[in-house]
Amino acid sequence: MKSFVTLTDPVYDPAAPVSRFGRWLQQFLQDKRDLPFLYLILEITFTLLPLVAVLFVPGLARGWWWAAFGVYLGLTTFYFKGPFGLMLHCTSHRILFKKQYARLNHYIPWVIGPLFGQTPETYFTHHLGMHHPENNLPDDESSTMFYQRDSAASFGRYLADFFLLGIPKLVRYFGRTRKLKLRGRLLRGEVAYLVTCLGLAFVNLPAMLGVLVLPVLVTRAVMMLGNWSQHAFIDSADPGNCYTNSVTCINTKYNRKCWNDGYHISHHLKPALHWTDHPHHFQQNLAQYAQQQSVVFDGIHFLHIFAFLMLRRYDLLARHFVDLNQRYAADADVIVFLKSRTRRIARPAVLQAAA
C-alpha cells in the first residue's frame, strides 16, 4: 500500500502560453480551459473524416482498402478512443460552445461520435438521464451492485445484459420516470444511426460495418468495463454514498490523456466540476475521503483495476492502494477490506440499508 504524498495530475495553469490560433479558438468556448478539446476535435476531423471517405470509395483496391482501414482502426481504437470518449463525457456535463455557437455542440455526438461507436444522444441520455440520478443504485439499469465484481462470469452476464437489453431498459426507465424528452432524444439518435447504417450498407457494406458497426461493439464493451471498474468497490451498508460506491485513481498517465477521468468519486459528488478542478477538490477533501474509507489507488487506472479483479490479483490492487489515514498495518489487511467491497449485494440488503 501507499501513503498519499502529492498529486501529479493535470490542473489548469493560467500562466501557460497560448498560441494566437488558440486565443482565436477560445472565443467560441464557454470555458477557455476547454481549449484542448477543440484541438482534439480538429485533429480527429482532419484525420478520420478523410479516411472514412477513402473507405467508402467504390472499387478501391482491396489492398489499399485494408491499409486505410488498418490506420483508421488503429486511430479510433488505440489513439483517439480514450481522449474522445472522455471529451464526450466532459462536454455532456458542461456545454462546450457558447450560446451563439450552440449548433456546434451537435458536432461531437452527431458527426464524429459515431466513428467511435457512440450512437447520437445515447451516451448523454444514459449517463446524465439515468446513471447520475440513480448513482449505481437499483434503479440504475447499469448498476454493478448485484454482481460479484471480481468474477469474470459475473462480468460476462453484466456485459450480455447491456448488449441485449441496455437500450430497451433505458427506454423503459425513461417511461417509468416520465423523462419523455430524454426518451425522445435517445430514440431519435438510435433510429438515425440505424437508418444511416442501412443506407450506407447499399453504398459499401464492408466500410459501413468497419466504420459504424464494429466501433459500437468495441465501445459499449469498453464503457461497461469502465463502469464496472469505477463501481467495483461498494460499501453494502451505504451503497448510495458517493465516497464508498466509486473509486479514485491518482497520479496516472491516464488522467493526463483522459482529462482526469480517474477522479470518479469527486465526479459523482460534483458532476459539473471542471476536469481541471478534480485534483484540487480531492486535496481539499482528503479528511472526508479518509473518514469515509474511500478506495483510492495511486499509479493505476480503470483498465488495471478491471484486469486485477478478473485475475483476482488483490495483491496488486493492495500495492497501489492509498492508505489515507494509516488505518491498515499491512497489505493483507487492505486485501480483506477490498474483498469486502466487491461482494455481490443482495437486493433485500439494499432495501434494508435504505430503510
C-alpha positions as CSV (number, residue, x, y, z in Angstrom):
1,M,0.0,0.0,0.0
2,K,1.0,3.6,-0.4
3,S,0.7,6.8,1.6
4,F,-0.6,10.0,0.0
5,V,2.2,12.4,-0.8
6,T,1.4,14.7,-3.7
7,L,-0.5,14.8,-7.0
8,T,0.9,14.9,-10.5
9,D,-2.4,15.0,-12.4
10,P,-3.1,18.0,-14.7
11,V,-4.6,21.2,-13.4
12,Y,-5.2,24.5,-15.2
13,D,-2.2,26.8,-15.4
14,P,-3.4,30.4,-16.3
15,A,0.2,31.4,-17.0
16,A,0.7,28.7,-19.6
17,P,1.3,30.3,-23.1
18,V,-1.5,30.1,-25.7
19,S,-0.8,30.5,-29.4
20,R,-2.6,33.1,-31.5
21,F,-4.7,30.4,-33.1
22,G,-5.6,29.1,-29.6
23,R,-6.7,32.5,-28.5
24,W,-8.8,32.8,-31.6
25,L,-10.4,29.4,-30.8
26,Q,-11.2,30.4,-27.2
27,Q,-13.7,33.0,-28.4
28,F,-16.1,30.1,-29.2
29,L,-15.8,28.4,-25.9
30,Q,-17.9,28.6,-22.7
31,D,-14.8,27.9,-20.7
32,K,-11.3,28.7,-22.1
33,R,-9.9,25.8,-20.1
34,D,-11.5,23.5,-22.6
35,L,-9.2,24.6,-25.5
36,P,-7.6,21.2,-25.6
37,F,-11.0,19.8,-26.7
38,L,-11.0,22.0,-29.7
39,Y,-7.5,20.9,-30.7
40,L,-8.7,17.2,-30.3
41,I,-11.8,17.9,-32.4
42,L,-9.7,19.4,-35.2
43,E,-7.2,16.6,-35.1
44,I,-9.9,13.9,-35.3
45,T,-11.7,15.8,-38.1
46,F,-8.7,16.2,-40.4
47,T,-7.5,12.6,-39.9
48,L,-10.6,10.4,-39.5
49,L,-13.1,12.0,-41.9
50,P,-10.7,11.8,-44.9
51,L,-10.0,8.1,-44.0
52,V,-13.8,7.4,-43.9
53,A,-14.2,9.0,-47.3
54,V,-11.4,6.7,-48.7
55,L,-13.0,3.6,-47.2
56,F,-16.3,4.4,-48.9
57,V,-14.7,4.9,-52.4
58,P,-16.3,2.5,-54.8
59,G,-14.0,-0.1,-56.3
60,L,-11.0,0.8,-54.2
61,A,-8.3,-1.9,-54.5
62,R,-8.6,-4.4,-51.7
63,G,-5.0,-3.9,-50.5
64,W,-5.5,-0.1,-50.3
65,W,-8.8,-0.5,-48.5
66,W,-7.3,-2.8,-45.8
67,A,-4.4,-0.4,-45.4
68,A,-6.7,2.5,-44.9
69,F,-8.9,0.5,-42.6
70,G,-5.9,-0.6,-40.5
71,V,-4.9,3.0,-40.0
72,Y,-8.5,4.0,-39.2
73,L,-8.9,1.2,-36.7
74,G,-5.7,2.0,-35.0
75,L,-6.5,5.6,-34.6
76,T,-10.1,5.1,-33.4
77,T,-9.3,2.2,-31.1
78,F,-5.9,3.0,-29.6
79,Y,-5.0,6.6,-30.2
80,F,-8.2,8.7,-30.1
81,K,-10.7,6.5,-28.3
82,G,-9.8,7.4,-24.7
83,P,-9.4,11.1,-25.2
84,F,-12.5,11.3,-27.4
85,G,-14.7,9.3,-25.0
86,L,-13.8,11.4,-22.0
87,M,-14.2,14.6,-24.0
88,L,-17.7,13.4,-24.8
89,H,-18.2,12.8,-21.1
90,C,-16.9,16.2,-20.1
91,T,-18.9,18.1,-22.8
92,S,-22.1,16.2,-21.9
93,H,-21.8,17.6,-18.3
94,R,-20.6,21.1,-19.4
95,I,-21.6,22.7,-22.7
96,L,-18.6,23.3,-24.8
97,F,-19.6,26.1,-27.1
98,K,-21.1,29.5,-26.3
99,K,-24.8,30.1,-26.8
100,Q,-24.3,32.0,-30.1
101,Y,-22.5,28.9,-31.4
102,A,-24.8,26.4,-29.9
103,R,-25.2,24.4,-33.1
104,L,-21.6,23.4,-32.9
105,N,-22.4,21.4,-29.8
106,H,-24.1,18.8,-32.0
107,Y,-20.8,18.1,-33.9
108,I,-19.3,15.8,-31.3
109,P,-22.3,13.5,-30.7
110,W,-23.7,13.5,-34.2
111,V,-20.7,13.8,-36.6
112,I,-17.6,12.3,-35.0
113,G,-19.2,10.4,-32.2
114,P,-20.5,7.5,-34.4
115,L,-16.9,7.0,-35.7
116,F,-16.1,5.9,-32.1
117,G,-19.2,3.7,-31.6
118,Q,-21.2,6.5,-29.8
119,T,-24.6,6.5,-31.3
120,P,-26.1,10.0,-31.2
121,E,-27.7,11.0,-27.9
122,T,-27.4,7.6,-26.3
123,Y,-24.4,8.4,-24.2
124,F,-25.9,11.7,-22.9
125,T,-29.3,10.3,-22.1
126,H,-27.9,7.2,-20.4
127,H,-25.2,9.0,-18.4
128,L,-26.9,12.1,-17.4
129,G,-30.5,10.9,-17.6
130,M,-30.1,7.7,-15.6
131,H,-26.6,6.9,-14.3
132,H,-26.0,10.0,-12.3
133,P,-29.5,10.5,-10.9
134,E,-29.7,6.8,-9.8
135,N,-26.0,6.7,-8.7
136,N,-25.4,2.9,-9.3
137,L,-28.4,2.1,-7.1
138,P,-31.1,-0.5,-8.1
139,D,-32.9,1.9,-10.5
140,D,-29.7,2.4,-12.4
141,E,-30.1,-0.2,-15.2
142,S,-26.3,-0.3,-15.5
143,S,-25.7,-0.8,-11.7
144,T,-22.9,-3.1,-10.7
145,M,-24.0,-3.8,-7.2
146,F,-25.9,-7.1,-7.8
147,Y,-22.9,-8.7,-9.4
148,Q,-19.8,-10.4,-7.9
149,R,-17.3,-7.8,-9.0
150,D,-14.2,-9.9,-9.1
151,S,-15.8,-12.6,-11.2
152,A,-15.3,-12.9,-15.0
153,A,-18.6,-14.9,-15.2
154,S,-20.5,-12.1,-13.5
155,F,-19.0,-9.5,-15.8
156,G,-19.9,-11.7,-18.8
157,R,-23.6,-11.6,-17.6
158,Y,-23.4,-7.9,-17.0
159,L,-22.0,-7.2,-20.4
160,A,-24.5,-9.5,-22.2
161,D,-27.4,-7.8,-20.3
162,F,-26.2,-4.4,-21.5
163,F,-25.7,-5.5,-25.1
164,L,-29.1,-7.3,-25.4
165,L,-31.3,-5.2,-23.1
166,G,-29.5,-2.0,-22.5
167,I,-31.4,0.2,-24.9
168,P,-34.9,-1.3,-24.1
169,K,-34.2,-1.0,-20.4
170,L,-33.2,2.6,-20.8
171,V,-36.4,3.4,-22.9
172,R,-38.5,1.7,-20.2
173,Y,-36.7,3.7,-17.4
174,F,-37.4,7.0,-19.1
175,G,-41.1,6.0,-19.5
176,R,-41.3,4.9,-15.9
177,T,-39.7,8.1,-14.6
178,R,-41.6,10.3,-17.1
179,K,-38.4,11.6,-18.6
180,L,-40.0,11.7,-22.0
181,K,-37.8,14.3,-23.7
182,L,-34.8,12.2,-22.9
183,R,-36.6,9.1,-24.2
184,G,-37.3,11.1,-27.4
185,R,-33.6,12.1,-27.8
186,L,-32.5,8.5,-27.2
187,L,-34.9,7.1,-29.8
188,R,-34.1,9.8,-32.3
189,G,-30.4,9.1,-32.1
190,E,-30.8,5.3,-32.3
191,V,-33.2,5.5,-35.3
192,A,-30.9,7.9,-37.1
193,Y,-28.0,5.7,-36.6
194,L,-29.8,2.5,-37.8
195,V,-31.2,4.3,-40.9
196,T,-27.7,5.6,-41.7
197,C,-26.2,2.2,-41.4
198,L,-28.9,0.7,-43.6
199,G,-28.4,3.4,-46.3
200,L,-24.6,3.1,-46.3
201,A,-24.8,-0.7,-46.4
202,F,-26.0,-0.2,-50.0
203,V,-23.1,2.1,-50.8
204,N,-20.3,0.0,-49.3
205,L,-21.2,-2.8,-46.8
206,P,-17.6,-3.5,-45.6
207,A,-17.0,0.2,-45.0
208,M,-20.3,0.6,-43.2
209,L,-19.5,-2.4,-40.9
210,G,-16.0,-1.2,-40.2
211,V,-16.8,2.5,-39.7
212,L,-20.1,2.3,-37.8
213,V,-20.9,-1.2,-36.5
214,L,-17.6,-2.6,-35.2
215,P,-16.9,0.6,-33.1
216,V,-20.2,0.2,-31.4
217,L,-19.4,-3.3,-30.3
218,V,-16.0,-2.3,-29.0
219,T,-17.1,1.0,-27.4
220,R,-20.0,-0.5,-25.5
221,A,-17.8,-3.3,-24.2
222,V,-15.2,-0.8,-23.0
223,M,-17.8,1.5,-21.4
224,M,-19.2,-1.3,-19.4
225,L,-15.7,-2.4,-18.4
226,G,-15.1,1.2,-17.2
227,N,-18.3,1.4,-15.3
228,W,-17.7,-2.0,-13.7
229,S,-14.2,-0.8,-12.5
230,Q,-15.4,2.6,-11.4
231,H,-18.1,1.0,-9.3
232,A,-16.4,-2.2,-8.3
233,F,-15.9,-1.4,-4.6
234,I,-19.1,-0.7,-2.8
235,D,-19.9,-0.4,0.9
236,S,-23.0,-2.6,1.2
237,A,-24.1,-0.7,4.3
238,D,-24.3,2.6,2.4
239,P,-24.4,1.8,-1.3
240,G,-25.7,5.3,-2.2
241,N,-22.7,7.1,-0.7
242,C,-20.5,8.5,-3.5
243,Y,-17.4,8.2,-1.3
244,T,-17.9,4.5,-0.9
245,N,-19.6,3.3,-4.1
246,S,-16.9,4.6,-6.5
247,V,-13.1,4.8,-6.7
248,T,-10.5,7.5,-7.4
249,C,-7.3,6.9,-9.4
250,I,-4.5,9.4,-8.9
251,N,-1.0,10.0,-10.4
252,T,-1.5,8.1,-13.6
253,K,-0.8,8.9,-17.2
254,Y,-4.4,8.0,-17.9
255,N,-5.5,11.2,-16.1
256,R,-3.3,13.3,-18.4
257,K,-4.6,11.6,-21.5
258,C,-8.3,11.4,-20.5
259,W,-9.0,14.6,-18.7
260,N,-8.7,13.4,-15.0
261,D,-11.3,10.7,-15.5
262,G,-9.7,8.8,-12.6
263,Y,-11.4,11.1,-10.2
264,H,-14.7,9.3,-10.2
265,I,-15.7,9.9,-6.6
266,S,-15.5,13.7,-7.0
267,H,-17.2,13.4,-10.3
268,H,-20.2,11.8,-8.7
269,L,-20.1,14.2,-5.8
270,K,-20.0,17.2,-8.2
271,P,-20.9,16.1,-11.8
272,A,-20.4,19.6,-13.2
273,L,-17.0,20.1,-11.7
274,H,-14.5,21.1,-14.4
275,W,-12.0,18.4,-15.2
276,T,-9.0,20.5,-14.2
277,D,-10.5,21.1,-10.7
278,H,-10.7,17.5,-9.6
279,P,-7.1,17.2,-8.1
280,H,-7.8,20.4,-6.1
281,H,-11.2,19.1,-4.9
282,F,-9.5,15.8,-3.8
283,Q,-6.9,17.5,-1.8
284,Q,-9.4,19.8,-0.2
285,N,-11.5,16.9,1.0
286,L,-8.8,14.4,2.0
287,A,-10.1,14.2,5.5
288,Q,-13.6,13.2,4.2
289,Y,-12.1,10.6,1.9
290,A,-10.2,9.1,4.8
291,Q,-13.1,9.2,7.2
292,Q,-15.4,7.5,4.7
293,Q,-12.8,4.8,3.9
294,S,-12.9,5.7,0.2
295,V,-11.0,3.5,-2.2
296,V,-8.1,5.4,-3.8
297,F,-5.4,4.0,-6.0
298,D,-2.1,5.6,-7.0
299,G,-0.4,4.8,-10.3
300,I,-3.1,2.6,-11.9
301,H,-6.3,3.3,-13.7
302,F,-9.6,1.5,-14.5
303,L,-8.2,-0.9,-17.0
304,H,-5.7,-2.1,-14.4
305,I,-8.4,-2.4,-11.8
306,F,-10.5,-4.5,-14.2
307,A,-7.6,-6.8,-15.1
308,F,-6.6,-7.2,-11.5
309,L,-10.1,-8.0,-10.4
310,M,-10.7,-10.6,-13.2
311,L,-7.4,-12.2,-12.2
312,R,-8.2,-11.8,-8.5
313,R,-4.8,-10.2,-8.0
314,Y,-5.8,-8.3,-4.9
315,D,-2.1,-8.2,-4.0
316,L,-1.5,-5.8,-7.0
317,L,-4.6,-3.7,-6.0
318,A,-3.3,-3.5,-2.4
319,R,0.1,-2.5,-3.7
320,H,-1.4,0.6,-5.3
321,F,-4.0,1.3,-2.6
322,V,-3.6,4.6,-0.8
323,D,-4.0,4.4,3.0
324,L,-5.2,7.9,3.7
325,N,-5.3,7.7,7.4
326,Q,-2.8,4.9,8.3
327,R,-5.6,2.6,9.1
328,Y,-4.0,-0.6,7.8
329,A,-1.0,-2.4,9.2
330,A,-0.2,-4.5,6.1
331,D,-1.3,-5.3,2.5
332,A,-3.1,-8.3,3.9
333,D,-5.5,-6.0,5.8
334,V,-6.1,-4.0,2.7
335,I,-6.9,-7.2,0.7
336,V,-9.5,-8.2,3.3
337,F,-11.1,-4.7,3.0
338,L,-11.1,-4.6,-0.8
339,K,-12.6,-8.1,-1.0
340,S,-15.4,-7.0,1.4
341,R,-16.2,-4.2,-1.1
342,T,-16.5,-6.4,-4.2
343,R,-19.0,-8.9,-2.9
344,R,-22.4,-9.1,-4.6
345,I,-25.0,-7.2,-2.8
346,A,-28.4,-8.9,-2.4
347,R,-31.5,-6.8,-3.2
348,P,-33.0,-7.4,0.3
349,A,-29.8,-5.9,1.8
350,V,-30.1,-2.8,-0.3
351,L,-33.7,-2.3,0.8
352,Q,-32.7,-2.8,4.4
353,A,-29.8,-0.3,4.1
354,A,-32.2,2.3,2.5
355,A,-34.8,1.8,5.3
